[in-house]
Amino acid sequence: MYLATTGRRTDAPSRPAGTGRGVPGTVIALGAVSLVTDVSSEMVTAVLPLYLVLGLGLSPLQFGFLDGLFNGATALVRLFGGRLADHGGGRHRTVAGVGYLLSALSRLGLLLAGGAAGGIAAALAADRLGKGVRTAPRDALISLSAPPEALGRAFGVHRAMDTTGALLGPLVAFAVLWATADAYDAVFVVSFATGLFGVLVLVLFVPAGPEPAAGTAAAAESRPTGRTRSKALADPVFRRVVTAATLLGAATIGDSFLYLLLQRGLDLPPLLFPLLPLGAAAGYLLLAVPAGRIADRTGRRVPFLCGHVALLAAYLTLLAPPGWPAAVLVLVLLAVFYAATDGVLMALAGPVLPLDGRASGLAVLQTGQALARLVGAAGFGAAWTWWGPRPALAVAALALAAALVAAWRTLPEREVS
């Protein structure tokens, strides 16, 4: 159970008068950095399969191997980024900036690699390395900048701005391709320049060190002092949060499989396939801030679990007869899932961690969840191969229902205020 840091126990953190009405400037600045960076990264993500498979002649198996390998490595790099950011009194902006710069330089690497497989692999590695390094320090800065009772809203605003960039990126990429008669090099150049602009925004508008909001320092100081940043999992409260998130992550099959199931059910032309992720992202954009506000008012445990209930409902909807109404419902449920879980989980875990171990602890949580999701996706892919899509989806739904029950019993019932 969550122990209130002031000795006061409540199901939802109290909200002092006059607090939480505005989002801190640091959060807005980080949201702007994420927006610009996502425009840059999603420009490349949108055209990379076409560029590598159709343009350079890589097989889908080769592309899938490269993408899966580096995505898995990203999860482990987060631990390094978190530890480095906490070391020496907090270097969150510096470490995050290195991550953003690496990702920007990776676009230039793709441009210079030409058709060389080694150069392409190095560029993809730099992109994933940059993403892994920056994630935990960035989320720690958000957690440290907003008061504990407004963390859900702060993360919701950041995730909404981040998703805006993810929506704009593919549109910019296809506009560049249209204007340049399918010149992929032009996409990489524009993406590189956009990524550098994101780094500039970080340097100019994000404080050099974490500036804990009112109430954050007092809350952290009242946590047990024997718990160092290297021993986040030694804290029983945080360990239960990590355990619940990992269990639920292992029962998550991956968005790509959901979109593929929708495409098969609707017999959707491959050209229209990219519209499915855009639909879910648009819903996430609209719901991220309201979901964060609800989590701040009611406590974050229930919204986090309800988000996974929405994902379970999406699985069950896919087992029903296919059709456009079912497809729209699945996309809405997927948007609810991300809005109620992504930033909400960070807001739930952040106050549990000490100030000097915030980035390290969040990195442990993110890494555990990411690795569990990789295992879940791989397991579903194997089940699909052996049994077919519908039996595999039915098993996934049962696994998620069981994980929900376990997470309900594992997650602390009371939050740190």
C-alpha positions in Angstrom: 0.0 0.0 0.0 1.1 3.5 -0.8 2.4 5.3 2.4 1.7 9.0 2.4 4.9 10.8 2.9 3.5 13.2 5.4 2.0 10.5 7.6 -1.5 11.4 6.2 -3.3 8.6 4.3 -5.8 9.4 1.6 -6.9 7.5 -1.5 -6.1 10.5 -3.7 -3.6 13.2 -3.0 -5.0 16.4 -1.6 -4.8 19.5 -3.8 -3.8 22.6 -2.0 -5.6 25.8 -3.0 -3.9 27.6 -5.8 -1.7 24.7 -6.9 -1.8 22.7 -10.1 -3.7 25.4 -12.0 -0.9 25.9 -14.5 1.6 23.7 -16.2 5.3 24.6 -15.2 7.3 26.3 -17.9 9.9 23.4 -17.9 7.2 20.9 -18.8 6.0 23.1 -21.7 9.6 23.5 -22.9 10.2 19.8 -22.7 6.9 19.2 -24.6 8.1 21.6 -27.3 11.4 19.7 -27.6 9.5 16.4 -27.8 7.1 17.8 -30.4 9.9 19.1 -32.6 12.0 15.9 -32.1 9.0 13.7 -32.9 8.4 15.6 -36.2 12.0 14.8 -37.0 11.9 11.1 -36.0 8.5 10.3 -37.4 9.5 11.8 -40.8 12.2 9.0 -41.0 10.0 6.3 -39.4 7.3 6.9 -42.0 9.6 6.5 -45.0 12.3 4.1 -43.6 10.6 0.8 -44.5 10.0 2.1 -48.1 13.5 3.4 -48.3 15.2 0.3 -47.0 13.0 -2.4 -48.6 12.0 -0.7 -51.9 14.8 1.7 -52.4 17.8 -0.3 -51.2 16.5 -3.8 -51.6 16.6 -5.1 -48.1 14.3 -8.0 -47.4 11.5 -7.5 -44.9 13.3 -10.1 -42.7 16.5 -8.0 -42.7 14.6 -4.8 -41.9 12.6 -6.5 -39.1 15.8 -8.0 -37.6 17.5 -4.6 -37.5 14.5 -2.7 -36.1 13.8 -5.4 -33.5 17.4 -5.6 -32.4 17.9 -1.9 -31.8 14.4 -1.5 -30.2 15.4 -4.1 -27.7 18.7 -2.4 -27.0 16.9 0.9 -26.3 15.3 -0.6 -23.2 18.6 -1.4 -21.7 20.3 1.9 -22.6 17.6 3.7 -20.5 19.3 2.3 -17.3 22.5 4.0 -18.3 20.8 7.3 -19.1 19.0 7.3 -15.8 22.1 6.6 -13.7 24.2 9.1 -15.6 21.5 11.9 -15.1 21.4 11.3 -11.4 25.1 11.1 -10.9 26.9 14.2 -9.7 23.9 16.1 -8.4 21.7 15.9 -11.4 22.6 16.3 -15.0 19.2 15.7 -16.5 19.2 18.3 -19.2 22.8 17.5 -20.3 22.1 13.7 -20.6 18.8 14.3 -22.3 20.4 16.8 -24.7 23.1 14.2 -25.7 20.2 11.7 -26.4 18.4 14.2 -28.6 21.6 15.2 -30.4 22.4 11.5 -31.1 19.0 11.0 -32.7 19.4 14.1 -34.8 22.8 13.0 -36.0 21.5 9.6 -36.9 19.4 11.3 -39.8 22.7 12.6 -41.1 24.1 9.1 -40.8 21.4 7.7 -43.0 22.1 10.4 -45.6 25.8 9.6 -45.6 25.4 5.8 -45.4 24.0 5.5 -48.9 23.3 1.8 -49.5 25.9 0.5 -47.1 24.3 -1.9 -44.6 26.9 -1.2 -41.9 26.3 2.6 -42.2 22.5 2.1 -42.0 22.9 -0.2 -39.0 25.1 2.4 -37.3 22.6 5.2 -38.0 19.7 3.1 -36.6 21.8 2.3 -33.5 22.5 6.0 -32.9 18.8 6.8 -33.1 17.8 4.1 -30.7 20.7 4.9 -28.4 19.7 8.6 -28.3 16.1 7.7 -27.6 17.1 5.3 -24.8 19.4 7.8 -23.1 17.1 10.7 -23.1 13.8 9.1 -21.9 14.4 8.7 -18.2 16.1 12.1 -17.7 13.3 13.9 -19.5 10.6 12.2 -17.5 12.5 12.8 -14.3 12.7 16.5 -15.2 8.9 16.6 -15.6 8.4 14.7 -12.4 10.7 17.1 -10.5 9.2 20.3 -12.1 5.5 19.8 -11.2 4.0 19.4 -7.8 3.1 15.9 -6.9 -0.7 16.6 -6.9 -0.4 17.8 -10.6 1.9 15.3 -12.1 -0.8 13.5 -14.1 -1.7 16.8 -15.8 1.9 17.7 -16.4 2.7 14.3 -18.1 -0.6 14.5 -20.0 0.4 17.9 -21.5 3.8 16.6 -22.4 2.4 13.4 -24.0 -0.1 15.5 -25.9 2.6 17.7 -27.4 4.8 14.7 -28.1 1.9 13.0 -30.0 1.3 16.2 -32.0 4.8 15.8 -33.3 4.2 12.2 -34.1 1.1 13.1 -36.1 2.9 15.9 -38.0 6.0 14.0 -38.8 4.6 11.6 -41.5 2.7 14.5 -43.1 5.9 16.5 -43.4 7.7 13.5 -44.8 5.2 12.8 -47.5 5.0 16.5 -48.3 8.8 16.6 -48.8 8.7 13.5 -51.0 5.9 15.0 -53.1 7.8 18.2 -53.5 11.1 16.5 -54.4 9.8 13.7 -56.6 10.5 11.0 -54.0 14.0 12.1 -53.0 14.6 10.3 -49.7 17.8 12.3 -49.1 15.7 15.5 -48.8 13.6 13.8 -46.1 16.8 13.0 -44.1 18.1 16.5 -44.5 14.9 18.2 -43.3 14.7 15.7 -40.5 18.3 16.4 -39.4 17.7 20.2 -39.4 14.4 19.7 -37.4 16.2 17.5 -34.9 18.9 20.1 -34.3 16.2 22.7 -33.8 14.8 20.5 -31.0 18.2 20.4 -29.3 18.4 24.2 -29.6 15.0 24.6 -27.9 16.2 22.3 -25.1 19.4 24.3 -24.5 17.6 27.7 -24.6 14.4 27.0 -22.6 14.9 24.0 -20.3 16.8 24.7 -17.0 20.3 23.3 -16.7 19.4 21.3 -13.6 16.2 20.0 -12.0 14.2 22.6 -10.1 11.9 20.7 -7.7 8.4 22.2 -7.5 6.9 23.2 -4.2 6.1 20.2 -2.2 8.3 17.9 -4.2 11.4 18.3 -2.0 9.5 17.9 1.2 7.9 14.8 0.0 11.1 13.3 -1.1 12.9 14.1 2.1 10.4 12.3 4.1 11.0 9.1 2.2 13.3 6.6 3.9 16.9 8.0 3.8 18.6 4.6 3.5 17.3 4.1 0.0 20.0 5.2 -2.5 19.5 5.9 -6.2 21.1 2.5 -7.0 18.7 0.6 -4.8 15.3 1.8 -6.1 14.0 -1.7 -6.2 14.8 -2.2 -2.5 11.8 0.1 -1.7 8.8 -2.2 -1.4 6.3 0.4 -2.7 8.3 1.1 -5.9 9.0 -2.6 -6.3 5.2 -3.3 -6.4 4.7 -0.6 -9.0 7.4 -2.1 -11.2 6.0 -5.6 -10.7 2.5 -4.6 -11.7 3.7 -2.6 -14.8 5.9 -5.6 -15.9 3.1 -8.1 -15.5 0.8 -6.0 -17.6 3.5 -5.3 -20.1 4.1 -9.0 -20.7 0.4 -9.4 -21.5 0.5 -6.6 -24.1 0.8 -7.9 -27.7 2.0 -4.8 -29.5 0.2 -2.2 -31.6 1.5 -3.5 -34.9 -0.3 -6.8 -34.4 -3.6 -5.0 -33.6 -3.3 -2.9 -36.7 -2.5 -6.0 -38.8 -5.5 -7.7 -37.4 -7.7 -4.7 -38.3 -6.2 -4.6 -41.8 -7.0 -8.3 -42.3 -10.5 -8.0 -40.9 -11.3 -5.0 -43.1 -9.4 -6.2 -46.1 -7.8 -2.7 -46.1 -5.5 -1.8 -49.0 -1.8 -1.6 -47.9 -1.7 2.0 -49.0 -4.3 2.9 -46.3 -2.6 0.9 -43.6 -0.6 3.9 -42.1 -4.0 5.6 -41.4 -4.7 3.2 -38.5 -1.8 4.3 -36.3 -2.7 8.0 -37.1 -6.2 7.4 -35.9 -5.1 6.0 -32.5 -2.5 8.8 -32.1 -5.2 11.4 -32.8 -7.4 10.0 -30.1 -4.4 9.8 -27.7 -3.7 13.5 -28.4 -7.2 14.5 -27.4 -7.4 12.3 -24.3 -3.9 12.6 -22.7 -4.6 15.8 -20.8 -8.1 14.9 -19.5 -6.8 11.5 -18.4 -4.0 13.2 -16.5 -6.3 15.6 -14.8 -8.7 12.7 -13.8 -5.7 10.8 -12.4 -4.6 13.8 -10.3 -8.1 14.1 -8.8 -9.0 10.4 -8.2 -5.6 8.8 -7.7 -3.5 7.2 -10.5 -3.9 3.5 -9.6 -7.5 3.2 -10.9 -7.0 5.1 -14.2 -3.9 3.1 -14.9 -5.7 -0.2 -14.4 -8.8 1.1 -16.3 -6.5 1.9 -19.3 -5.6 -1.8 -19.4 -9.3 -2.7 -19.2 -9.7 -0.6 -22.3 -6.9 -2.6 -24.0 -8.6 -5.9 -23.0 -11.9 -4.5 -24.5 -9.9 -3.8 -27.7 -8.8 -7.5 -27.8 -12.3 -8.7 -27.3 -13.6 -6.4 -30.0 -11.2 -7.8 -32.5 -12.5 -11.3 -31.7 -16.0 -10.1 -32.7 -17.2 -10.0 -36.4 -15.1 -7.5 -38.3 -16.4 -4.2 -39.6 -15.8 -0.5 -39.6 -17.7 0.2 -36.4 -15.5 -2.4 -34.6 -12.4 -0.9 -36.2 -13.2 2.6 -34.9 -14.0 1.2 -31.5 -10.6 -0.6 -31.4 -8.8 2.6 -32.3 -10.7 4.6 -29.6 -10.0 1.9 -27.0 -6.3 1.9 -27.9 -6.2 5.7 -27.5 -7.8 5.4 -24.1 -5.3 2.8 -23.1 -2.3 5.0 -23.9 -3.9 8.2 -22.4 -4.6 6.4 -19.1 -1.3 4.5 -18.8 1.7 6.2 -20.4 2.1 9.4 -18.5 -0.1 8.2 -15.6 2.4 5.5 -14.7 5.3 8.0 -14.6 3.1 10.3 -12.4 2.3 7.3 -10.1 5.9 6.2 -9.7 7.7 9.5 -9.6 6.8 10.7 -6.1 7.9 7.3 -4.7 11.5 7.9 -5.7 14.0 10.2 -4.0 15.1 13.4 -5.8 18.7 12.2 -6.4 17.4 8.8 -7.8 14.4 9.9 -9.8 15.8 9.3 -13.3 17.5 6.0 -12.3 14.2 4.7 -10.8 12.1 5.7 -13.7 14.6 4.1 -16.0 14.3 0.8 -14.1 10.5 1.0 -14.4 10.6 1.9 -18.1 13.1 -0.8 -18.9 11.1 -3.5 -17.1 8.0 -2.5 -18.9 9.7 -2.3 -22.3 11.4 -5.7 -22.0 8.1 -7.3 -20.8 6.3 -5.9 -23.8 9.0 -7.3 -26.1 8.4 -10.7 -24.6 4.7 -10.3 -24.9 4.9 -9.3 -28.6 7.3 -12.2 -29.4 5.0 -14.6 -27.6 2.0 -13.5 -29.5 3.9 -13.7 -32.8 4.8 -17.3 -32.0 1.2 -18.1 -31.0 -0.1 -16.6 -34.2 2.3 -18.7 -36.2 1.4 -21.9 -34.4 -2.3 -21.5 -33.8 -3.6 -18.7 -36.1 -4.6 -15.1 -35.2 -7.9 -15.7 -33.5 -6.8 -18.4 -31.0 -3.7 -16.4 -30.3 -5.7 -13.3 -29.6 -8.1 -15.2 -27.3 -5.1 -16.5 -25.3 -3.7 -12.9 -25.1 -7.0 -11.7 -23.8 -7.0 -14.3 -21.1 -3.4 -13.4 -20.2 -4.3 -9.7 -19.9 -7.3 -10.5 -17.8 -5.1 -12.5 -15.4 -2.4 -9.8 -15.4 -5.1 -7.2 -14.5 -6.2 -9.2 -11.5 -2.6 -9.7 -10.4 -1.8 -6.0 -10.9 -4.9 -4.9 -8.9 -3.7 -7.0 -6.0 -0.1 -5.8 -6.4 -0.3 -2.1 -6.9 -0.3 0.0 -3.7 -3.7 1.2 -2.8 -2.6 4.6 -1.6 -0.4 7.2 -3.2 2.5 9.3 -2.1 1.3 12.9 -1.6 
